[in-house]
């Protein structure tokens, strides 16, 4: 569990460094950094998305997932949480600031098979290598995000610890259902979501609410568990 806390700490430290030195970057450079991060996120997501063995399953998971997400308005709820943090800790209510930083970084750090498989491996055999790698990547990414979005990125570290902590606690259950095939579907769905997130970073989020796609990432595991039960 300490390794998961370490992941949150690297995000915290990365955010502090990015926030401290953000004024050294002109606005146009900061905007370019976000677009480059968007391009990197798009490529990283596309790489994972194309690992599927049956594209129809991935499409079904995404469709059902977005229906669930729209029904419960996950995008709105995450943004409302960001607004609460903005009111309590933010100094300026600038467009694309604290709320966008919190939402964007939370999605980047929590979406993907590493955020699920990493804690599960720790729970099952004490193997923390995946989380160590993820911690380094998240630390660097948080520093770059904070240079543009500010201190809101820091609070995503709390979400990462909570989310991966739940995956750690569910390790024994997930061991039964996380076969290579199931994790392949999880990776592909997560990749599709990251691809969408990359597009929103490059072009804006007017047409795509990425948060509402999140339930689709868990559907392969849920369906596998239901099949095993019945």
C-alpha positions in Angstrom: 0.0 0.0 0.0 3.0 2.3 0.6 3.9 2.1 -3.1 0.4 3.4 -4.0 0.9 6.3 -1.5 4.2 6.9 -3.2 2.4 7.3 -6.6 0.3 10.1 -5.0 3.4 11.7 -3.5 5.2 11.9 -6.9 2.1 13.6 -8.4 2.2 16.0 -5.4 5.9 16.8 -5.8 5.6 17.0 -9.6 2.7 19.5 -9.3 4.7 21.7 -6.9 7.7 21.9 -9.2 5.5 22.7 -12.2 3.5 25.2 -10.3 6.6 27.0 -8.8 8.3 27.4 -12.2 5.1 28.0 -14.3 5.7 31.8 -14.4 8.9 31.2 -16.2 6.9 29.9 -19.2 5.2 32.3 -21.6 1.5 31.6 -22.2 2.0 30.5 -25.8 4.6 27.9 -24.6 2.3 26.7 -21.9 -0.5 26.2 -24.5 1.9 24.4 -26.8 3.0 22.0 -23.9 -0.7 21.1 -23.3 -1.1 20.3 -27.1 2.0 18.2 -27.1 0.8 16.3 -24.0 -2.5 15.9 -25.8 -0.7 14.4 -28.8 1.4 12.1 -26.5 -1.8 11.0 -24.7 -3.5 10.4 -28.1 -0.6 8.2 -29.3 -0.3 6.4 -26.0 -4.1 5.7 -26.0 -4.1 4.6 -29.7 -1.3 2.2 -29.0 -3.4 0.5 -26.2 -6.7 0.8 -28.1 -5.3 -1.2 -31.1 -4.4 -4.2 -28.9 -8.0 -5.6 -29.0 -8.7 -9.1 -30.3 -12.4 -8.4 -31.0 -13.2 -4.8 -31.8 -16.9 -5.4 -31.5 -16.6 -6.2 -27.8 -14.6 -3.0 -27.3 -17.2 -1.0 -29.1 -20.0 -2.5 -27.0 -18.2 -1.8 -23.8 -17.7 1.8 -24.8 -21.3 2.3 -25.9 -22.8 0.8 -22.7 -20.2 2.6 -20.7 -21.0 6.0 -22.1 -24.8 5.4 -21.6 -24.1 4.7 -17.9 -21.8 7.7 -17.7 -24.3 10.0 -19.3 -27.1 8.7 -17.1 -25.2 9.4 -13.9 -23.5 12.5 -15.4 -20.0 11.5 -14.2 -18.5 14.4 -16.2 -20.6 16.9 -14.3 -19.9 15.2 -10.9 -16.2 15.3 -11.4 -16.3 18.9 -12.5 -18.4 19.8 -9.5 -15.8 18.2 -7.2 -13.2 20.4 -9.0 -15.4 23.4 -8.4 -15.5 22.6 -4.7 -11.7 22.4 -4.6 -11.6 25.7 -6.6 -13.7 27.5 -4.1 -11.7 26.2 -1.1 -8.2 26.4 -2.4 -8.2 28.4 -5.7 -7.1 32.0 -5.9 -8.4 32.7 -9.3 -11.3 31.4 -11.2 -9.6 31.6 -14.6 -10.9 29.7 -17.5 -9.1 26.3 -18.0 -7.5 26.6 -14.6 -7.9 24.6 -11.5 -11.0 22.6 -12.4 -9.7 21.6 -15.8 -6.3 20.7 -14.4 -8.0 18.5 -11.7 -10.3 16.7 -14.2 -7.7 16.3 -16.9 -5.0 15.0 -14.6 -7.3 12.6 -12.8 -8.3 11.0 -16.1 -4.8 10.7 -17.3 -3.5 9.1 -14.1 -6.5 6.8 -13.4 -7.3 5.5 -16.9 -5.3 2.6 -18.2 -4.5 -0.9 -17.3 -1.5 0.1 -15.2 -3.8 1.8 -12.7 -5.7 -1.5 -12.3 -3.1 -4.2 -12.8 -0.4 -2.4 -10.8 -2.3 -2.4 -7.4 -3.6 -5.9 -8.1 0.0 -7.2 -8.6 1.0 -5.7 -5.3 -2.0 -7.3 -3.5 -1.3 -10.7 -5.0 2.5 -11.1 -4.9 4.0 -7.9 -3.6 5.2 -6.9 -7.1 5.3 -3.1 -7.2 7.3 -2.6 -10.4 4.3 -1.4 -12.5 3.4 1.2 -9.9 7.1 2.4 -9.6 7.1 3.0 -13.3 3.7 4.6 -13.3 4.8 6.9 -10.4 7.8 8.2 -12.4 5.6 8.8 -15.5 2.8 10.5 -13.4 5.4 12.7 -11.6 6.8 14.0 -14.9 3.3 14.4 -16.4 2.0 16.3 -13.4 4.9 18.7 -13.5 4.1 19.6 -17.1 0.3 19.8 -16.5 0.8 22.0 -13.5 3.0 24.4 -15.5 -0.2 25.3 -17.4 -3.2 24.3 -15.2 -1.8 25.1 -11.8 -2.3 23.6 -8.4 -5.5 21.7 -9.3 -3.3 18.9 -10.7 -2.1 18.2 -7.2 -5.6 17.0 -6.0 -5.6 14.3 -8.7 -3.0 12.6 -6.5 -5.7 12.0 -3.9 -8.0 10.5 -6.5 -5.2 8.2 -7.7 -4.5 6.9 -4.1 -8.2 6.3 -3.5 -8.8 4.6 -6.9 -5.7 2.4 -6.8 -6.3 1.7 -3.1 -9.7 0.2 -4.0 -8.0 -1.9 -6.8 -5.5 -3.1 -4.2 -8.3 -4.1 -1.7 -10.1 -5.9 -4.5 -7.0 -7.8 -5.5 -8.2 -11.3 -4.6 -11.5 -10.8 -6.5 -9.8 -9.4 -9.6 -7.3 -12.2 -9.6 -10.1 -14.6 -10.5 -11.4 -12.6 -13.5 -8.4 -10.7 -14.8 -7.3 -13.2 -17.4 -4.9 -11.9 -20.2 -8.0 -11.7 -22.5 -10.0 -9.6 -20.1 -7.0 -7.3 -19.4 -6.6 -7.0 -23.1 -10.1 -5.7 -23.4 -9.6 -3.4 -20.4 -6.4 -2.0 -22.0 -8.2 -1.5 -25.3 -11.1 0.3 -23.8 -8.8 2.4 -21.6 -6.8 3.2 -24.7 -9.9 4.4 -26.5 -10.7 6.7 -23.6 -7.2 8.1 -23.5 -7.3 8.7 -27.2 -10.5 10.7 -26.7 -8.8 12.6 -23.9 -5.8 13.4 -26.2 -8.2 14.9 -28.7 -9.9 17.1 -26.1 -6.5 18.4 -25.0 -5.6 19.3 -28.6 -9.0 20.6 -29.8 -11.0 21.3 -26.7 -13.7 19.3 -24.9 -16.7 20.9 -26.6 -17.8 17.7 -28.4 -16.6 14.9 -26.1 -17.2 14.2 -22.4 -14.4 11.7 -21.8 -15.3 11.2 -18.1 -18.7 9.7 -19.2 -16.8 7.0 -21.0 -15.1 5.7 -17.9 -17.6 2.9 -16.9 -16.8 1.1 -20.1 -13.3 0.3 -18.8 -14.7 -1.8 -16.0 -17.3 -3.7 -18.0 -15.0 -6.5 -19.3 -14.2 -7.3 -15.6 -17.9 -7.1 -14.5 -19.2 -9.2 -17.4 -16.4 -11.8 -16.7 -17.4 -11.9 -13.1 -21.1 -12.3 -13.9 -20.3 -15.2 -16.3 -18.3 -17.0 -13.7 -21.1 -16.6 -11.1 -23.7 -18.0 -13.4 
